[in-house]
Each structure stands twice: as structure tokens, then as C-alpha cells.
Amino acid sequence: MTSTHATDLLAVAGRYADPAAWAVPLRFDRAERWYARLTATDDHEVWALSWLPGQGTDLHDHGGSSGAFLVVAGELTEQTVSGGRLRPHRLATGAGRRFGPRHVHQVTNRSDQPAVSVHVYRPALRHMTHYRLVDGHLRVAEVARAGVSW
């Protein structure tokens, strides 16, 4: 990790990899992805997400926050923009990803089984920008704000 902070956010995610230990019970919602904040400190916040087959995010950033996510059950596909195209990366149970403050991605459960992941952000999310990929270029679609959109 290239951060000046000593805390490895992927290691933090690993400490929350057991849904049975969460203070919030794991749920799956057919209408939309379920998510819950597990903890927040002065340094970072931790979120749990569940993904039924076919559920996913829009293309988005994290409003200047760095982060990491860990797949704790199932499989997720992360797509990042490279050369004006979306490039998929499959992440199975136990796989994770660290990212910097300018990272833009889309995450989807393309499998036929439910998935669960843990996400850590530094600093806590205040807003996220959602994008569309138009002719190989990112175009802002919406800016979502904490306390309003989630």
C-alpha cells in the first residue's frame, strides 16, 4: 500500500470477515443491495454489503477516500476503466482489492450464488460520484451524498 497511514485497510477488512461476529445481522434484499456500517473510527469506516446474483453498483468513485474491499463469501466482478473500456477482474472468496482516492470502478455479482463483502474507507465516505462511460470517456451522472443517498 502506498499510503502514509500505517493502517492497511485490506487488513482492517479482514478483521470483519466473519458475518457471525457482526453487530448487525447479515441480510439479503431482492430489491437492492443490502449494506450496513459496521464501525467508524477517527481513521476509517467499515461497511458490510450483500449481493444477490445480478446485483451491482454503477460506475463510481469514493469522493476522494482511499479504501479496500474483501470478498468474504461468493464471487464479485470489479470492472475498472482502462483504455476507454471496462476491464473485468473476478474476485473469489478471500480475494480483496486496495484502491487510492481517485479509483473509479463498478462491482457486480455475476455469479449464480449470493456474495458478501466488507469495504473500508479512509476517510469516511461523504460523497460518491457516479459515472457513465461515453465514447471511452467518464461522464458524471450524479453525485450522491452521505446522509441523503445512503
N, C-alpha and C positions, 0 to 999 in steps of 0.2 A: 504494500500500500504506500502511496506517495504522500500521505498526509503528514502534517507536522504533529497531529494529535497522536498520543500513544495508544489510544483505544482502537483496536481493529474491529470495525463494525461487523464484519462477517463472523468473527469470533463471538461478538455480542449476540448475533442472531442464533448462533449455535447453542448458546445458553438457554434459549427459549424454544428449542426444537421439539420439546415434548408437550403436545397439546393437553395431556392429562394433568400437567402441572400449572396450566394457565388459570388465573383467577376468573376468567371469562370462559364459559363453555363454548367449544367449537360448534359451529352451525354451518349448514349448507342451505342456500336460498336459491330456489329455481328461478326467481325473477331477476336477481342480480348478485354479483359477487358479494359475499359477506366479508366484513372486516371489523376489527376491534383494536383499539390501542391497548397494549398490554402494560406499558410503563412509559414514563417520561422522566428524564433526569435533566440536570443543567447542561449535559453534554450531548444527549441524543434522546430519541424516542423509538419505541419498538411497536410494530403493528403485526397482527396475525391476519391472514387472508385465506379464504377458502374459494375454490374454483371448481364448479361442476364442468363436465365436458362442454366445450364450446364457449365458455365464459372467458372474457379477456378485457383488457384495457384499450383505450385509444392510444395513439402515439402521443407521448407526453414527456415532460421533464419534471424536475422536482424543485423548481423555484430557487435554484442556487444551493440546495442542500446536497451534500455527498451522501452516499448510502451503500447498502448491501442488502441482498436478499438471499435466502436459503430455502430450497425446496425440502420440506420435511415429510411430505407424502405425495406420491404420484409423480407426474411429469409436467413441466411447463415449457413453453417455447418463448424465448425472448427474441424479438426482432429489433435490430438496430439499423440505422441508415448508413450505408456505405456506397460511395459512387452513385448516389442518387437513387439507390434501390434499397428495399428492405432485405436484410440478411438474417435468416433464422439461425438460432442456436438452441438446441434442445438441452434441457437441464432435468436430469432424473433425480429421484430421492437422494439427498445428501449433497447434491451439487449446489453451488452458490456463485454469486457474482458481486464484486465490489464495483462501485462506479463513482465518478467525480461529479462536481457540481454542474457540469454542462451536458451530462448524459441524457440522451433522448432515446426512449425505447417504447416498445409495445410488448405486453406479456399476455399469453393466451394458453388455455388448456386445450390443446389439440388432440389429446388422448381420449379414450373412451372410459376413463376412470376419474373419480374426483381427485383433486390435488389440494395441498395445504402448503403455505409458505409463510415465512417470517421476514419482515422488512424492517431495517433500521435506518434512521435518517439523522444526519448531523448538519446543521441544527434542525430542530423540529420543523416539519413542513408548515409553511404559512400560505403558500400558493403553489399551484402546478399549472403549467401551460400545456394545453392540448393542441396538437398539430394535425394537419393533413399533408400528405406528400403529393405535390402537384408538379408534374413535369420534372421530377427529380429534385425538387426544392421543398423545404419545410415551410409551410404557411400556417400562421397562428389561426386556430379555430375558436379557442376560448381560453380564458384564464379563470381557473377555479380557485376559490379561496377557502382556507380553513375556517370553520365555524359557520360557513354558508353552504359549501358544496359537500362537505364531509364533517 
